């Protein structure tokens, strides 16, 4: 029996690999989204993070990887729904009630418009600022050393 290839860690040559590195916003950074529902599974979910190309949710339903879902947003978010494909579903925790909770990663079929996320524009502007352009070289080096490197977990 040969193991099936994992869809959660695409190879660097994969055209969707850039989606793994998309800038993500935590749920607290997008207060317009108060809830998420996955159709046709009728699964209530909690948003963990979101990017222009996908999102990570947590729910109590196990969803089949590769299936197509409609993501219905609750709250005052500009988009009511978006279609996507489940790219990962794995156990994230077991609640005190004994119910398993799953992290469900969804890749959108069409990316969301960048203007929907003002926080992304602020983050990208902050990333483009070069700390070495500062007038104080010691402070610039300290800021560059303190900046977290882009670490990618490949396991």
C-alpha positions in Angstrom: 0.0 0.0 0.0 1.5 3.3 -1.1 0.9 6.4 0.9 -1.2 9.1 -0.7 0.5 12.4 -1.5 -0.3 15.1 1.1 -2.2 18.1 -0.3 -1.3 20.3 2.7 2.3 20.9 1.7 2.5 21.7 -2.0 5.9 21.5 -3.7 7.7 24.8 -4.4 7.1 24.1 -8.2 3.3 23.9 -7.6 1.5 26.9 -9.0 -0.6 27.1 -5.8 2.5 27.2 -3.6 2.4 31.0 -3.5 -1.0 30.7 -1.9 0.6 29.0 1.1 2.8 32.1 1.5 -0.1 34.6 1.2 -0.3 37.3 3.9 -2.9 36.2 6.4 -5.0 38.2 8.8 -6.1 36.7 12.1 -9.8 36.6 12.8 -9.4 39.5 15.3 -8.1 41.7 12.5 -11.3 41.2 10.4 -14.1 42.1 12.8 -16.6 42.3 9.9 -16.6 38.5 9.7 -18.5 37.2 12.8 -19.0 33.7 11.6 -18.6 31.2 8.8 -20.8 28.4 7.4 -19.6 25.7 5.0 -22.1 24.5 2.5 -23.2 21.8 1.5 -21.8 20.4 4.7 -23.9 22.7 6.8 -21.0 23.1 9.1 -20.7 26.1 11.4 -17.1 27.2 11.6 -14.9 29.7 13.4 -12.5 31.7 11.2 -8.9 31.3 12.3 -7.3 33.4 9.6 -7.9 34.6 6.1 -6.0 35.8 3.1 -6.9 36.9 -0.4 -6.6 33.4 -1.7 -8.0 31.3 1.1 -8.8 30.8 4.8 -8.3 28.5 7.7 -11.4 27.6 9.8 -12.1 25.5 12.8 -15.2 23.4 13.0 -16.5 20.2 14.5 -17.3 18.5 11.2 -14.7 16.5 9.3 -14.8 17.6 5.7 -13.4 15.6 2.7 -10.2 17.0 1.2 -10.7 18.0 -2.4 -14.4 18.7 -2.0 -15.9 22.0 -3.2 -17.6 24.2 -0.7 -19.4 27.5 -0.6 -18.2 29.7 2.3 -20.9 31.8 3.7 -19.7 34.8 5.7 -21.8 36.1 8.6 -21.5 39.7 9.7 -20.9 42.9 7.8 -18.2 41.6 5.4 -18.5 43.0 1.9 -18.8 39.5 0.3 -21.6 37.2 1.3 -20.1 34.0 0.0 -17.1 32.6 -1.9 -16.5 29.2 -3.5 -13.4 27.2 -2.6 -11.9 23.8 -2.4 -10.9 22.0 0.8 -7.1 21.5 0.7 -6.5 20.3 4.3 -8.6 18.9 7.1 -6.9 17.8 10.3 -7.7 17.4 14.0 -6.7 20.6 15.8 -8.0 19.9 19.3 -10.3 17.9 21.5 -12.7 20.0 23.5 -13.5 19.4 27.2 -16.8 17.9 25.9 -14.8 15.2 24.0 -15.7 16.6 20.6 -13.0 16.8 18.0 -12.3 20.1 16.4 -10.8 20.2 12.9 -8.7 22.8 11.1 -10.2 23.1 7.6 -8.1 25.0 5.1 -9.9 26.3 2.1 -8.4 27.6 -1.2 -10.7 30.1 -2.9 -11.3 29.5 -6.6 -11.1 33.3 -7.2 -9.0 35.5 -5.0 -10.8 38.2 -3.0 -10.2 41.9 -3.9 -7.3 43.5 -1.9 -9.4 46.6 -1.1 -11.6 44.4 1.1 -8.8 44.2 3.7 -7.3 47.6 4.6 -5.2 45.8 7.2 -3.4 43.9 4.4 -2.5 47.2 2.7 -1.1 48.5 6.0 1.0 45.3 6.5 2.4 45.4 2.9 3.3 49.1 3.3 5.1 48.2 6.6 7.0 45.4 4.8 8.2 47.6 2.0 9.7 50.1 4.4 13.5 49.4 4.6 14.7 49.8 8.2 18.3 50.3 6.8 17.1 53.6 5.3 16.7 55.1 8.8 19.1 57.9 9.9 20.2 56.0 13.0 22.2 53.0 11.8 22.3 51.3 15.3 18.5 51.5 15.5 18.1 50.3 11.9 20.3 47.2 12.6 18.4 46.5 15.8 15.1 46.7 14.0 16.4 44.4 11.2 17.6 41.9 13.8 14.3 42.0 15.7 12.2 41.5 12.6 11.0 37.9 12.4 12.3 35.9 9.4 9.8 34.2 7.1 9.8 30.7 8.5 7.9 28.0 6.7 7.0 24.8 8.5 7.3 22.0 5.9 6.4 19.0 8.1 
